[in-house]
Amino acid sequence: MRIVLGTRGSDLARAQTCLVERALRAAHPDLEVAIVLITTSGDEKGGRLVEVLDQKAGRKGMFTAEIERALLDHRIDVAVHSAKDLPSETMAELAVCAALPRAAVEDVLVSKTSGRLAALPSGATIATGSVRRQHQLRAVRADLNLVDLRGNVPTRLRKLVENPWDGIVLARAGLERLGYDCAGNEIQFHEQTLRIELLADDRFIPAGGQGIVALEIRSDDAHTRQLLTAINDPDALQCLRAEREFLRLLQGDCGTPVGVQARREADEMILQAQVFADGECEPMTRCCRALFAASAPEALAAVLFQQMYGKEA
């Protein structure tokens, strides 16, 4: 048997795909696993951008469209994604059918001098390309000077070192999957010590899907679906379904300042969302819960949406 995984070529994407490969080999010792690296329009620099399959996907589609095209063309069997890069709308021909166990969900402040957001000087410059993070930072520190930041994790760390910035905000999961230990107060990058602060996830609610590696297949590929069942983490997939459904109802992807996180506590699923309205500094935050096994994740997302906006999904 043979299975072909498709992924972006960034260090993080390859590290995550190696996790999938190892899990598959452990679950299916006789399975041959191949990996195909695919350049997406979000990875290209200065060249022609590829056409995005789902025009509603916005910038998120730039990181997934080419991989999904390879999947539809049968060049690969499984698309390996950082779940937070996936647009909330999925084409009928494709299905997110499995997820690896979720990593840490927090955002982290990486700074040159102080490891604490509260300790940064007035007017400090923080770089982030995330609209959600920009709004969350302003809600906590309205005095901050926020600048845009793009690129993969090593590129962002390098830009912090090279620019007169005080800090950047990254996902803890991405740093740790690349070998950086965020449990301490500092990391080493190019012989420079950088300070680390884990940002409280009640004020910095993460992006939907943050920390999850999602596995996407062709909807009619029953054989691959069965192979992936052995490595799927049901709790992570259920939480991802709830978060993606809330984003779909909100019609919000990377251009919308929204954080949403589902988590399991004992026998309950807790779903929390934080949405910044235009011109508002303080977000609207709501939380709801249901028995984990008794209700569909999509139904819980609909309840939360109704609580926040007073209308049926």
N, C-alpha and C positions, 0 to 999 in steps of 0.2 A: 504494500500500500504506500501511496505517496500523497503528500499534501504540500501545497505551495502557499506560503505566507507572503503578503505584500505590505510594505511599510515605507514611510519616509526614510531619508538617508541621514537624518540628524543623529547625533550621539545618543540622545534620549530615546528616539524612536527605535534605534537599533537595540539599545539596552532592554527596552520593553519587549521587543520581538524575541530577544534571546530568552526572556522569562517564559514567553509562550512556547518557544521551541523546547525548552527544558521540561516544561510541564507535559507537553505532548509526548516527548520521548519517554518520560517516566510512566505515563499512563498507557502508552502503546509502544512497547519496546521494539516491535517489528516495523514501526512506521518510519518511512523516509520523509524527512522534513527539509524542504528547500525554502530559501528566503530570496525574494526579489525586492530590490530597492527601487523606489519610484520617486522621481522628482515631481513635486507639486508646484502650482503657481505661487504658493506662499513661500516656497524655498528659492525660487528663481530670483536673480538679482540683475535687473537691467535688461533682461531679455523679454521675449514675447510671453505674456501671461496666457496660460491655457484657459480654454472656455470652462466656466463653472457649470456643472450639470444642473444644479438647482440654483436658479438665479436668486431665489429668496434667501439663500444661505449666507450671503454676504461674505465677509472676510473668513468666516469659518469654512465655507466651501472651498476656499483657496488651499486649505490643508488636507482636504479629503477627496476632492472631485476626481483627480487623476487616479487615485487608488481605487475609488469606486468604479471608474471606467474600466480599469484592468480587471476588476472582479466581474463586471458585466460581460466583458470580452473573453472570459474564461482563461485569462493569462495567469490569474492567481485563484486560489480557493478561499482564502481568508484575508480580509483586510484588518490589519492591526492598527487601532487608533488610540490616541489619548482621548478618552471619552468626552472631555470638555471641548475638543475641537469639532465634534460632530454637530451639524445643524440639528435642531430639534425635530424637523420633518424628515422622515425616511422614505425613500422611494419604495413603491410597492414591490418592486423586483428584488429588493435587498432587505435583510433583517439583521438586527443586532441580537444575536442569540446566546452570547456567553460573555462573561467578564472574569478577569482574574480577581483574587482577593484585593480589596481596596487598601491602598496605602494611606499614610497620614493625609488629612485633608487641609491642614492649615496653610495659610500664606505666611511667608517669613520676610521680615525686613533684613536686608543685607546692607551693612553700613561700614564705612571706613574707620570711624572713630568710636562713636557710642553705639552700643547694641540696643538702645531703647528709643522707641519713637518719641516718647515724652521728653527725652533728654536732648533731642536735636535742637540746635539753635533756631531762633525765630527766623522765618524765611528760608529755612533749609530746602535744598533741592532734592526731590525724590523723582526717580525715573520709573515709569511704568506705561505700557501700552494698553493696559486694560481699563476700559471705561468704568467698570465696576470698582476696581481698586482706586481709581482716581476719586470717585465719589465717596468711597469709604474713608479715604485719607482726609479729604476735606471735612467730612463730618467730625473727625476727631481733632484735626489740626488745620483750621481754616487758613493759617498763615503760610502753609507750605507752598513752595514753588514746584509745580509738577510739570515734568517734561516727558515727551514720548520716548518709548523704548521698544525696539523690535529685535528679532533675532533669536537663535536658539540659546540654551542656557549658558554654554561657555562664552558665546558672543556677548551676552548681557553682562556677565561677570567681568569680561575684559573691558567693556565700555565703562563700567563703574570705576575700574582701576584707572582708565585713561582719561576720564572726564572729571571736571571739578564738581562732581555731584556728591551729596552726602550719603545717598543710599538708593537702593532699588528694591522692588518687591517681587518675589518669585514664589512659586508653589513649592512647598516643602517636599512633596512627593518627587518632583523632577530632580531636585538637588540630591535627595537620598538615593534615587535609582542610579545616579551617576557617581555614587560613592562618597558624597559629602555627608558628614555626620552633623545633623541639625539639632541633636539632643543636647549638645554642649553650647557654649556661648560664642564659638568662633569656628571658622573654616579657613583653610589655606588655599590660596589661588595664585599661581605664578609667584610663589615665594612671598606673597603678601598676606597678612592676617586680616580677615574680614570678620566683622562682628555679626552675630545672629540674634534676632528676637522673633520668637513665635508669636504671631499676632492673634489675639483672642478671637475665636471663631463665633462669638456672639455679636461682635461689632464688625468683624471681617468675615461674614458668611461666604463660603467659597463658591466658585462657579459650579453650576450643575455638571456632574461627572468628574469633578476634580479628584485626582488620585486613583481613578479607575482606568484600566486597560480594557477597551471594548473590542470584541471580535465580531466582525460583520461578514455575512455570507450571502450567497444568492438564496432567495426565499425558497426555491424549489430544490435545493441541494440537501436532501435528507441524509445522505451519507456523511457529508462534512458536519452537519448539525449533530449527528450521533457521536462522531469523534470528539467534538468539542464539549459534549455533555460531561465527559470524564474530568475536564479541567475547569468547568464552570463553578464559580462561587455564587450560589443562589441568593445569598443576602445582598451581595454587591450588585447583582443584576436587578433584583427587586428595587433596591434604592435608586439605581440608575433609571429604571423605568419611571419611577415617581418624579424624579427631578426633570427628566426630559419631557414628561407630559405637562408639568407645570410650565416649562418654557414654551411648549407648543401652544398651550392655552393663552399664555401671555403674548405669544408671537414675538418672543424675545430671544435673541442669540447674543453674539459678542458685541453688538452695537447697543444693547440695552443694559443700563446699570442695574443688574439683578444678581443676587446671590441666592442659591437654593441648595439645601442639604437635607437628605433623608438619612436616618440612621436607625439601627435596631437597638433597642434597650429592652432586655428580657424578652417578653412575648409581644412587644409593641413596636410598630414603626412610627417614628416621629419625623414629621416633615416641617421644615422651617424655611421661610422665604423672607428676603429683604429687597425691596424695590424702591429705587429713587425716582420720584416724579420730576418732570422738567422744572428746573428752577428751585427745587426744594433741597435744602441742605440735610434735613433729617429724613431718614428712610421710613417707609411703612414696613413694619415687621409683624408677621403673624406666624403662628405655629399650630399644628393640629396633629392628632395621633389616632391610631386604630390598631386593633390586633393584627400582628404581622401576617399571620396565615389566613386570617378571615376575610380580608378585603384586598381587592386588586390595587396595585400601586397607582394606577391611573385614576381610580375612584377617589383615593385619598388626595391626589393632586387636584381633582375637581372640587373637593370640599374646601381645600385651602384657597383655591382661586375664588370660590363663592364667598368665603369669609373676607377676603381682601377687597373684592370689588362689588359684592352684593348682587351678583347676577350668576345665573346658571352657566356652566361651561358649554 
